[in-house]
Amino acid sequence: MQSRTCGASSRSTQYPVDPSAAKQTPLFRLLSGRPITVDMLHDWVKWLMQGTGLRSEHFGAHSLRIGGTTALFAAGADLNIIRMMGRWSSDCYRLYVQACFNQTLEWTQLAGSIVVDDVAGEFEEIDCY
């Protein structure tokens, strides 16, 4: 069964394209055939976030890029896949990867369970802080 929210699985059955017009047909479009613009996407994201009770001014079209990158990272995607899907030629994608709640809990538990020796003796600059 296809998910209504999964663009990848439902893309092939939505809005069929005449093969002779495929090169001129926008991939993301309204039923009328008009392309979905960044402004439309921005407004939709704000509207959806407002509907969840979150402060909509903290969200926009760029939230989808951040969310997608974070989701790929959380799913364990290879960093090269993340770079390719985000069309990054540098390592700036790392700025978009936000720790997921479960990962943060795991890291916190790990940090709290590690025995740490006194490292001040190994690093002289620590005494300067």
NUNU-6976 format. One record per residue: x, y, z of N, C-alpha, C in turn; chain; residue number from 1. Coordinates in steps of 0.001 Angstrom, whole numbers, plus 500000, padded with zeros to 6 digits. Atoms other than C-alpha are relative to their C-alpha. Layout:
N
n.px: X, n.py: Y, n.pz: Z, ca.px: X, ca.py: Y, ca.pz: Z, c.px: X, c.py: Y, c.pz: Z, chain: A, resi: NUM
...
//
This chain:
129
n.px: 500835, n.py: 498815, n.pz: 500000, ca.px: 500000, ca.py: 500000, ca.pz: 500000, c.px: 500881, c.py: 501250, c.pz: 500000, chain: A, resi: 1
n.px: 499229, n.py: 498764, n.pz: 500075, ca.px: 501320, ca.py: 503437, ca.pz: 499094, c.px: 499630, c.py: 500939, c.pz: 501127, chain: A, resi: 2
n.px: 500245, n.py: 498986, n.pz: 498985, ca.px: 501700, ca.py: 506114, ca.pz: 501713, c.px: 499662, c.py: 501306, c.pz: 499302, chain: A, resi: 3
n.px: 500361, n.py: 498714, n.pz: 500594, ca.px: 500010, ca.py: 509407, ca.pz: 500936, c.px: 501079, c.py: 501045, c.pz: 500212, chain: A, resi: 4
n.px: 498977, n.py: 499007, n.pz: 499701, ca.px: 502940, ca.py: 511259, ca.pz: 502462, c.px: 501362, c.py: 499642, c.pz: 499419, chain: A, resi: 5
n.px: 498721, n.py: 500400, n.pz: 500571, ca.px: 505714, ca.py: 509369, ca.pz: 500682, c.px: 500066, c.py: 500425, c.pz: 498546, chain: A, resi: 6
n.px: 499883, n.py: 499466, n.pz: 501346, ca.px: 506615, ca.py: 511413, ca.pz: 497631, c.px: 500660, c.py: 499029, c.pz: 499042, chain: A, resi: 7
n.px: 499278, n.py: 500924, n.pz: 500867, ca.px: 508974, ca.py: 508769, ca.pz: 496300, c.px: 499109, c.py: 498864, c.pz: 499520, chain: A, resi: 8
n.px: 500816, n.py: 501142, n.pz: 500394, ca.px: 506419, ca.py: 505956, ca.pz: 496308, c.px: 498761, c.py: 500416, c.pz: 499203, chain: A, resi: 9
n.px: 501237, n.py: 499599, n.pz: 500662, ca.px: 503478, ca.py: 507988, ca.pz: 495039, c.px: 500230, c.py: 500851, c.pz: 498758, chain: A, resi: 10
n.px: 499683, n.py: 499091, n.pz: 501097, ca.px: 505229, ca.py: 510191, ca.pz: 492471, c.px: 499596, c.py: 499424, c.pz: 498641, chain: A, resi: 11
n.px: 500258, n.py: 500594, n.pz: 501311, ca.px: 504755, ca.py: 507721, ca.pz: 489627, c.px: 498521, c.py: 499928, c.pz: 499659, chain: A, resi: 12
n.px: 501430, n.py: 500121, n.pz: 500284, ca.px: 500963, ca.py: 507569, ca.pz: 489986, c.px: 499276, c.py: 501335, c.pz: 500046, chain: A, resi: 13
n.px: 500639, n.py: 498691, n.pz: 499924, ca.px: 500255, ca.py: 511261, ca.pz: 490590, c.px: 500285, c.py: 500783, c.pz: 498730, chain: A, resi: 14
n.px: 499843, n.py: 499076, n.pz: 501117, ca.px: 499708, ca.py: 513673, ca.pz: 487755, c.px: 500799, c.py: 499399, c.pz: 498844, chain: A, resi: 15
n.px: 499262, n.py: 500611, n.pz: 501108, ca.px: 500689, ca.py: 511490, ca.pz: 484801, c.px: 500439, c.py: 501052, c.pz: 498984, chain: A, resi: 16
n.px: 499408, n.py: 499060, n.pz: 500950, ca.px: 502854, ca.py: 513215, ca.pz: 482208, c.px: 499966, c.py: 499387, c.pz: 498607, chain: A, resi: 17
n.px: 499934, n.py: 500403, n.pz: 501405, ca.px: 502450, ca.py: 512994, ca.pz: 478465, c.px: 501485, c.py: 499893, c.pz: 499641, chain: A, resi: 18
n.px: 498570, n.py: 500170, n.pz: 500300, ca.px: 505825, ca.py: 511541, ca.pz: 477378, c.px: 500555, c.py: 501040, c.pz: 499026, chain: A, resi: 19
n.px: 499503, n.py: 499017, n.pz: 500962, ca.px: 506059, ca.py: 514060, ca.pz: 474537, c.px: 500233, c.py: 501367, c.pz: 500642, chain: A, resi: 20
n.px: 499839, n.py: 498712, n.pz: 499311, ca.px: 505850, ca.py: 516938, ca.pz: 477056, c.px: 500818, c.py: 499865, c.pz: 501280, chain: A, resi: 21
n.px: 499317, n.py: 500274, n.pz: 498734, ca.px: 507955, ca.py: 515368, ca.pz: 479817, c.px: 501099, c.py: 501008, c.pz: 500311, chain: A, resi: 22
n.px: 498889, n.py: 499077, n.pz: 499746, ca.px: 510905, ca.py: 517730, ca.pz: 479387, c.px: 499523, c.py: 501381, c.pz: 500421, chain: A, resi: 23
n.px: 500529, n.py: 498680, n.pz: 499653, ca.px: 508695, ca.py: 520809, ca.pz: 479790, c.px: 499074, c.py: 499966, c.pz: 501216, chain: A, resi: 24
n.px: 500951, n.py: 500140, n.pz: 498898, ca.px: 506574, ca.py: 519450, ca.pz: 482669, c.px: 500731, c.py: 500034, c.pz: 501329, chain: A, resi: 25
n.px: 499346, n.py: 499947, n.pz: 498686, ca.px: 507592, ca.py: 520474, ca.pz: 486198, c.px: 499713, c.py: 498733, c.pz: 500802, chain: A, resi: 26
n.px: 500185, n.py: 501187, n.pz: 499172, ca.px: 508114, ca.py: 517522, ca.pz: 488550, c.px: 499035, c.py: 500296, c.pz: 501144, chain: A, resi: 27
n.px: 500876, n.py: 499612, n.pz: 498895, ca.px: 506454, ca.py: 519339, ca.pz: 491455, c.px: 499055, c.py: 501068, c.pz: 499492, chain: A, resi: 28
n.px: 500966, n.py: 499096, n.pz: 500625, ca.px: 503273, ca.py: 520915, ca.pz: 490170, c.px: 498620, c.py: 499820, c.pz: 500628, chain: A, resi: 29
n.px: 501388, n.py: 500039, n.pz: 499563, ca.px: 499686, ca.py: 521696, ca.pz: 491019, c.px: 499188, c.py: 499208, c.pz: 498994, chain: A, resi: 30
n.px: 500868, n.py: 500718, n.pz: 500944, ca.px: 496767, ca.py: 519890, ca.pz: 489401, c.px: 499861, c.py: 500762, c.pz: 498688, chain: A, resi: 31
n.px: 500118, n.py: 499176, n.pz: 501201, ca.px: 496608, ca.py: 522795, ca.pz: 486965, c.px: 501210, c.py: 499873, c.pz: 499090, chain: A, resi: 32
n.px: 498772, n.py: 500112, n.pz: 500782, ca.px: 500133, ca.py: 521974, ca.pz: 485806, c.px: 501011, c.py: 501095, c.pz: 500334, chain: A, resi: 33
n.px: 499080, n.py: 498931, n.pz: 499590, ca.px: 501591, ca.py: 525175, ca.pz: 487274, c.px: 501037, c.py: 499443, c.pz: 500974, chain: A, resi: 34
n.px: 498975, n.py: 500502, n.pz: 499075, ca.px: 504891, ca.py: 524568, ca.pz: 489067, c.px: 499763, c.py: 500492, c.pz: 501429, chain: A, resi: 35
n.px: 500033, n.py: 499580, n.pz: 498597, ca.px: 505014, ca.py: 524662, ca.pz: 492853, c.px: 501233, c.py: 500866, c.pz: 500221, chain: A, resi: 36
n.px: 498891, n.py: 499061, n.pz: 499800, ca.px: 507134, ca.py: 527668, ca.pz: 493767, c.px: 500545, c.py: 499892, c.pz: 501426, chain: A, resi: 37
n.px: 499400, n.py: 499965, n.pz: 498661, ca.px: 509458, ca.py: 528160, ca.pz: 496730, c.px: 499098, c.py: 500776, c.pz: 500944, chain: A, resi: 38
n.px: 500915, n.py: 499221, n.pz: 499152, ca.px: 507037, ca.py: 530795, ca.pz: 498042, c.px: 498807, c.py: 499160, c.pz: 500449, chain: A, resi: 39
n.px: 501118, n.py: 500875, n.pz: 499638, ca.px: 504166, ca.py: 528275, ca.pz: 497945, c.px: 500444, c.py: 498999, c.pz: 501064, chain: A, resi: 40
n.px: 499470, n.py: 500985, n.pz: 499067, ca.px: 506285, ca.py: 525684, ca.pz: 499717, c.px: 500243, c.py: 500641, c.pz: 501361, chain: A, resi: 41
n.px: 499745, n.py: 499243, n.pz: 498774, ca.px: 507345, ca.py: 528266, ca.pz: 502304, c.px: 498694, c.py: 500218, c.pz: 500770, chain: A, resi: 42
n.px: 501302, n.py: 499752, n.pz: 499365, ca.px: 503715, ca.py: 529174, ca.pz: 503009, c.px: 499377, c.py: 498714, c.pz: 500542, chain: A, resi: 43
n.px: 500556, n.py: 501278, n.pz: 499548, ca.px: 502661, ca.py: 525511, ca.pz: 503251, c.px: 500693, c.py: 499525, c.pz: 501274, chain: A, resi: 44
n.px: 499260, n.py: 500444, n.pz: 498814, ca.px: 505414, ca.py: 524689, ca.pz: 505738, c.px: 499568, c.py: 500822, c.pz: 501213, chain: A, resi: 45
n.px: 500420, n.py: 499131, n.pz: 498891, ca.px: 504465, ca.py: 527688, ca.pz: 507896, c.px: 498580, c.py: 499639, c.pz: 500462, chain: A, resi: 46
n.px: 501382, n.py: 500362, n.pz: 499690, ca.px: 500776, ca.py: 526736, ca.pz: 507724, c.px: 499949, c.py: 498674, c.pz: 500757, chain: A, resi: 47
n.px: 499977, n.py: 501305, n.pz: 499336, ca.px: 501519, ca.py: 523108, ca.pz: 508674, c.px: 500572, c.py: 500102, c.pz: 501411, chain: A, resi: 48
n.px: 499388, n.py: 499850, n.pz: 498675, ca.px: 503763, ca.py: 524118, ca.pz: 511578, c.px: 499075, c.py: 500735, c.pz: 500955, chain: A, resi: 49
n.px: 500968, n.py: 499271, n.pz: 499181, ca.px: 501174, ca.py: 526567, ca.pz: 512836, c.px: 498897, c.py: 499045, c.pz: 500458, chain: A, resi: 50
n.px: 501039, n.py: 500972, n.pz: 499675, ca.px: 498633, ca.py: 523743, ca.pz: 512732, c.px: 500425, c.py: 499004, c.pz: 501073, chain: A, resi: 51
n.px: 499511, n.py: 500908, n.pz: 498958, ca.px: 500850, ca.py: 521638, ca.pz: 514999, c.px: 500186, c.py: 500711, c.pz: 501327, chain: A, resi: 52
n.px: 499823, n.py: 499236, n.pz: 498773, ca.px: 501027, ca.py: 524432, ca.pz: 517546, c.px: 501404, c.py: 500539, c.pz: 500182, chain: A, resi: 53
n.px: 498632, n.py: 499485, n.pz: 499916, ca.px: 504682, ca.py: 525214, ca.pz: 516853, c.px: 500047, c.py: 501423, c.pz: 499463, chain: A, resi: 54
n.px: 499858, n.py: 498611, n.pz: 500448, ca.px: 505895, ca.py: 528737, ca.pz: 516242, c.px: 500428, c.py: 500005, c.pz: 498530, chain: A, resi: 55
n.px: 499771, n.py: 500097, n.pz: 501442, ca.px: 505640, ca.py: 529020, ca.pz: 512466, c.px: 501144, c.py: 500883, c.pz: 499508, chain: A, resi: 56
n.px: 498908, n.py: 499123, n.pz: 500445, ca.px: 508221, ca.py: 531832, ca.pz: 512274, c.px: 501367, c.py: 499305, c.pz: 500051, chain: A, resi: 57
n.px: 498748, n.py: 500752, n.pz: 499921, ca.px: 510892, ca.py: 529216, ca.pz: 513038, c.px: 500161, c.py: 499028, c.pz: 498835, chain: A, resi: 58
n.px: 499987, n.py: 500983, n.pz: 501078, ca.px: 510095, ca.py: 527241, ca.pz: 509894, c.px: 499785, c.py: 500664, c.pz: 498648, chain: A, resi: 59
n.px: 500192, n.py: 499522, n.pz: 501361, ca.px: 510151, ca.py: 527717, ca.pz: 506147, c.px: 500382, c.py: 498887, c.pz: 499035, chain: A, resi: 60
n.px: 499654, n.py: 500996, n.pz: 501008, ca.px: 511003, ca.py: 525924, ca.pz: 502915, c.px: 501348, c.py: 499355, c.pz: 500309, chain: A, resi: 61
n.px: 498662, n.py: 500511, n.pz: 499693, ca.px: 514589, ca.py: 525535, ca.pz: 504107, c.px: 499950, c.py: 498918, c.pz: 501088, chain: A, resi: 62
n.px: 500163, n.py: 501020, n.pz: 498964, ca.px: 513319, ca.py: 523434, ca.pz: 507027, c.px: 499972, c.py: 498599, c.pz: 499384, chain: A, resi: 63
n.px: 500071, n.py: 501301, n.pz: 500659, ca.px: 512726, ca.py: 520628, ca.pz: 504527, c.px: 501401, c.py: 499493, c.pz: 499661, chain: A, resi: 64
n.px: 498615, n.py: 500381, n.pz: 500302, ca.px: 516393, ca.py: 520650, ca.pz: 503523, c.px: 500699, c.py: 499542, c.pz: 501278, chain: A, resi: 65
n.px: 499406, n.py: 500364, n.pz: 498716, ca.px: 517488, ca.py: 520580, ca.pz: 507158, c.px: 499426, c.py: 498673, c.pz: 500488, chain: A, resi: 66
n.px: 500655, n.py: 501220, n.pz: 499551, ca.px: 514930, ca.py: 517892, ca.pz: 508017, c.px: 500406, c.py: 498780, c.pz: 499192, chain: A, resi: 67
n.px: 499588, n.py: 501112, n.pz: 500854, ca.px: 515853, ca.py: 515730, ca.pz: 505050, c.px: 501415, c.py: 499544, c.pz: 500296, chain: A, resi: 68
n.px: 498608, n.py: 500321, n.pz: 499678, ca.px: 519539, ca.py: 515909, ca.pz: 505865, c.px: 500080, c.py: 499295, c.pz: 501345, chain: A, resi: 69
n.px: 500006, n.py: 500597, n.pz: 498666, ca.px: 518881, ca.py: 515115, ca.pz: 509515, c.px: 499425, c.py: 498587, c.pz: 499946, chain: A, resi: 70
n.px: 500622, n.py: 501323, n.pz: 500108, ca.px: 516607, ca.py: 512189, ca.pz: 508592, c.px: 500934, c.py: 498994, c.pz: 499337, chain: A, resi: 71
n.px: 499045, n.py: 500897, n.pz: 500652, ca.px: 519184, ca.py: 510711, ca.pz: 506222, c.px: 501118, c.py: 499605, c.pz: 500958, chain: A, resi: 72
n.px: 498932, n.py: 500263, n.pz: 499029, ca.px: 521877, ca.py: 511039, ca.pz: 508889, c.px: 499510, c.py: 499026, c.pz: 501070, chain: A, resi: 73
n.px: 500555, n.py: 500857, n.pz: 498955, ca.px: 519633, ca.py: 509448, ca.pz: 511539, c.px: 499758, c.py: 498577, c.pz: 499495, chain: A, resi: 74
n.px: 500238, n.py: 501316, n.pz: 500586, ca.px: 518839, ca.py: 506590, ca.pz: 509155, c.px: 501298, c.py: 499253, c.pz: 499713, chain: A, resi: 75
n.px: 498707, n.py: 500643, n.pz: 500213, ca.px: 522556, ca.py: 505891, ca.pz: 508882, c.px: 500511, c.py: 500106, c.pz: 498575, chain: A, resi: 76
n.px: 499548, n.py: 499848, n.pz: 501386, ca.px: 522973, ca.py: 507092, ca.pz: 505305, c.px: 501476, c.py: 500370, c.pz: 499961, chain: A, resi: 77
n.px: 498604, n.py: 499658, n.pz: 500218, ca.px: 526530, ca.py: 507267, ca.pz: 504083, c.px: 500098, c.py: 501511, c.pz: 499740, chain: A, resi: 78
n.px: 499868, n.py: 498549, n.pz: 500144, ca.px: 527792, ca.py: 510847, ca.pz: 504202, c.px: 500081, c.py: 500427, c.pz: 498535, chain: A, resi: 79
n.px: 499963, n.py: 499678, n.pz: 501434, ca.px: 528450, ca.py: 510743, ca.pz: 500450, c.px: 498600, c.py: 500020, c.pz: 499397, chain: A, resi: 80
n.px: 501394, n.py: 500013, n.pz: 500464, ca.px: 524781, ca.py: 509892, ca.pz: 499866, c.px: 499319, c.py: 501299, c.pz: 500431, chain: A, resi: 81
n.px: 500581, n.py: 498745, n.pz: 499512, ca.px: 523755, ca.py: 512861, ca.pz: 502037, c.px: 500479, c.py: 501161, c.pz: 499145, chain: A, resi: 82
n.px: 499450, n.py: 498920, n.pz: 500838, ca.px: 526070, ca.py: 515133, ca.pz: 500044, c.px: 499372, c.py: 499986, c.pz: 498613, chain: A, resi: 83
n.px: 500552, n.py: 500113, n.pz: 501348, ca.px: 524759, ca.py: 513814, ca.pz: 496732, c.px: 498536, c.py: 500439, c.pz: 499963, chain: A, resi: 84
n.px: 501428, n.py: 499672, n.pz: 500009, ca.px: 521076, ca.py: 514111, ca.pz: 497649, c.px: 499748, c.py: 501478, c.pz: 500280, chain: A, resi: 85
n.px: 500129, n.py: 498576, n.pz: 499731, ca.px: 521588, ca.py: 517639, ca.pz: 498971, c.px: 500715, c.py: 500867, c.pz: 498975, chain: A, resi: 86
n.px: 499238, n.py: 499312, n.pz: 501060, ca.px: 523708, ca.py: 518547, ca.pz: 495931, c.px: 501081, c.py: 500919, c.pz: 500574, chain: A, resi: 87
n.px: 498905, n.py: 499246, n.pz: 499413, ca.px: 526593, ca.py: 519729, ca.pz: 498122, c.px: 501318, c.py: 499527, c.pz: 499416, chain: A, resi: 88
n.px: 498670, n.py: 500356, n.pz: 500491, ca.px: 530109, ca.py: 519833, ca.pz: 496709, c.px: 501041, c.py: 500178, c.pz: 501106, chain: A, resi: 89
n.px: 499094, n.py: 499817, n.pz: 498866, ca.px: 531632, ca.py: 520720, ca.pz: 500088, c.px: 499438, c.py: 499265, c.pz: 501210, chain: A, resi: 90
n.px: 500471, n.py: 500638, n.pz: 498773, ca.px: 531236, ca.py: 519544, ca.pz: 503668, c.px: 499005, c.py: 500868, c.pz: 500767, chain: A, resi: 91
n.px: 500925, n.py: 499105, n.pz: 499288, ca.px: 528781, ca.py: 522345, ca.pz: 504512, c.px: 498711, c.py: 499293, c.pz: 500416, chain: A, resi: 92
n.px: 501191, n.py: 500749, n.pz: 499598, ca.px: 526010, ca.py: 519731, ca.pz: 504743, c.px: 500056, c.py: 499650, c.pz: 501483, chain: A, resi: 93
n.px: 499857, n.py: 500340, n.pz: 498582, ca.px: 527408, ca.py: 518965, ca.pz: 508204, c.px: 499313, c.py: 501029, c.pz: 500902, chain: A, resi: 94
n.px: 500694, n.py: 498964, n.pz: 499231, ca.px: 525890, ca.py: 522258, ca.pz: 509374, c.px: 498513, c.py: 499683, c.pz: 500136, chain: A, resi: 95
n.px: 501428, n.py: 500310, n.pz: 500010, ca.px: 522440, ca.py: 520844, ca.pz: 508564, c.px: 499651, c.py: 498777, c.pz: 500832, chain: A, resi: 96
n.px: 500275, n.py: 501233, n.pz: 499270, ca.px: 522802, ca.py: 517549, ca.pz: 510405, c.px: 499758, c.py: 500338, c.pz: 501465, chain: A, resi: 97
n.px: 500362, n.py: 499714, n.pz: 498612, ca.px: 520977, ca.py: 517985, ca.pz: 513679, c.px: 499776, c.py: 498675, c.pz: 500721, chain: A, resi: 98
n.px: 500129, n.py: 501232, n.pz: 499225, ca.px: 521158, ca.py: 515355, ca.pz: 516367, c.px: 498533, c.py: 499694, c.pz: 500252, chain: A, resi: 99
n.px: 501361, n.py: 500441, n.pz: 499711, ca.px: 517959, ca.py: 513382, ca.pz: 516695, c.px: 499875, c.py: 499749, c.pz: 501498, chain: A, resi: 100
n.px: 500246, n.py: 500144, n.pz: 498574, ca.px: 516384, ca.py: 513062, ca.pz: 520128, c.px: 500562, c.py: 498683, c.pz: 500534, chain: A, resi: 101
n.px: 499522, n.py: 501300, n.pz: 499531, ca.px: 517137, ca.py: 509337, ca.pz: 520442, c.px: 501520, c.py: 499936, c.pz: 500020, chain: A, resi: 102
n.px: 498545, n.py: 499992, n.pz: 500015, ca.px: 520753, ca.py: 509860, ca.pz: 519420, c.px: 500542, c.py: 500844, c.pz: 501139, chain: A, resi: 103
n.px: 499565, n.py: 499140, n.pz: 498908, ca.px: 521080, ca.py: 512672, ca.pz: 521922, c.px: 499906, c.py: 499258, c.pz: 501323, chain: A, resi: 104
n.px: 500135, n.py: 500797, n.pz: 498780, ca.px: 519765, ca.py: 510371, ca.pz: 524667, c.px: 501111, c.py: 498960, c.pz: 500102, chain: A, resi: 105
n.px: 498938, n.py: 501005, n.pz: 499997, ca.px: 522226, ca.py: 507664, ca.pz: 523656, c.px: 501344, c.py: 500629, c.pz: 500344, chain: A, resi: 106
n.px: 498720, n.py: 499332, n.pz: 499737, ca.px: 525138, ca.py: 510115, ca.pz: 523653, c.px: 500076, c.py: 500462, c.pz: 501455, chain: A, resi: 107
n.px: 500028, n.py: 499547, n.pz: 498611, ca.px: 524081, ca.py: 511515, ca.pz: 527032, c.px: 500225, c.py: 498829, c.pz: 500943, chain: A, resi: 108
n.px: 499819, n.py: 501187, n.pz: 499168, ca.px: 523822, ca.py: 508032, ca.pz: 528533, c.px: 501439, c.py: 499493, c.pz: 499907, chain: A, resi: 109
n.px: 498622, n.py: 500441, n.pz: 500192, ca.px: 527187, ca.py: 507097, ca.pz: 527052, c.px: 500972, c.py: 500911, c.pz: 500754, chain: A, resi: 110
n.px: 499120, n.py: 499048, n.pz: 499310, ca.px: 528847, ca.py: 510261, ca.pz: 528361, c.px: 499897, c.py: 499839, c.pz: 501507, chain: A, resi: 111
n.px: 500197, n.py: 500161, n.pz: 498565, ca.px: 527371, ca.py: 509643, ca.pz: 531806, c.px: 500512, c.py: 498685, c.pz: 500544, chain: A, resi: 112
n.px: 499556, n.py: 501307, n.pz: 499536, ca.px: 528590, ca.py: 506069, ca.pz: 531948, c.px: 501495, c.py: 499755, c.pz: 499777, chain: A, resi: 113
n.px: 498574, n.py: 500158, n.pz: 500281, ca.px: 532190, ca.py: 506590, ca.pz: 530844, c.px: 500821, c.py: 500437, c.pz: 501206, chain: A, resi: 114
n.px: 499078, n.py: 499627, n.pz: 498939, ca.px: 534913, ca.py: 506593, ca.pz: 533472, c.px: 501088, c.py: 500857, c.pz: 499371, chain: A, resi: 115
n.px: 499022, n.py: 499068, n.pz: 500556, ca.px: 537156, ca.py: 509580, ca.pz: 532815, c.px: 501110, c.py: 500195, c.pz: 501013, chain: A, resi: 116
n.px: 498847, n.py: 499747, n.pz: 499147, ca.px: 540644, ca.py: 509779, ca.pz: 534240, c.px: 500319, c.py: 501480, c.pz: 499968, chain: A, resi: 117
n.px: 499572, n.py: 498612, n.pz: 499950, ca.px: 542179, ca.py: 513080, ca.pz: 535191, c.px: 500915, c.py: 500249, c.pz: 498794, chain: A, resi: 118
n.px: 499205, n.py: 499730, n.pz: 501200, ca.px: 543411, ca.py: 514378, ca.pz: 531846, c.px: 500801, c.py: 501289, c.pz: 500115, chain: A, resi: 119
n.px: 499285, n.py: 498736, n.pz: 499838, ca.px: 544770, ca.py: 517657, ca.pz: 533221, c.px: 501501, c.py: 499786, c.pz: 499953, chain: A, resi: 120
n.px: 498567, n.py: 500279, n.pz: 500026, ca.px: 548169, ca.py: 516054, ca.pz: 533653, c.px: 500516, c.py: 499771, c.pz: 498594, chain: A, resi: 121
n.px: 499589, n.py: 500278, n.pz: 501369, ca.px: 548232, ca.py: 515083, ca.pz: 529977, c.px: 499979, c.py: 501238, c.pz: 499109, chain: A, resi: 122
n.px: 500159, n.py: 498817, n.pz: 500834, ca.px: 547238, ca.py: 518482, ca.pz: 528609, c.px: 500227, c.py: 501253, c.pz: 500844, chain: A, resi: 123
n.px: 499653, n.py: 498822, n.pz: 499186, ca.px: 548951, ca.py: 521541, ca.pz: 530072, c.px: 499021, c.py: 501141, c.pz: 499843, chain: A, resi: 124
n.px: 500891, n.py: 498863, n.pz: 500239, ca.px: 546519, ca.py: 524000, ca.pz: 528472, c.px: 498689, c.py: 499912, c.pz: 500784, chain: A, resi: 125
n.px: 501234, n.py: 500142, n.pz: 499234, ca.px: 543625, ca.py: 522602, ca.pz: 530532, c.px: 500049, c.py: 500863, c.pz: 501265, chain: A, resi: 126
n.px: 499865, n.py: 499200, n.pz: 498785, ca.px: 544992, ca.py: 524368, ca.pz: 533606, c.px: 499783, c.py: 501491, c.pz: 499743, chain: A, resi: 127
n.px: 500150, n.py: 498590, n.pz: 500332, ca.px: 544667, ca.py: 527681, ca.pz: 531757, c.px: 498554, c.py: 500458, c.pz: 500013, chain: A, resi: 128
n.px: 501415, n.py: 499629, n.pz: 500114, ca.px: 540862, ca.py: 527600, ca.pz: 531672, c.px: 499389, c.py: 500347, c.pz: 501325, chain: A, resi: 129
//
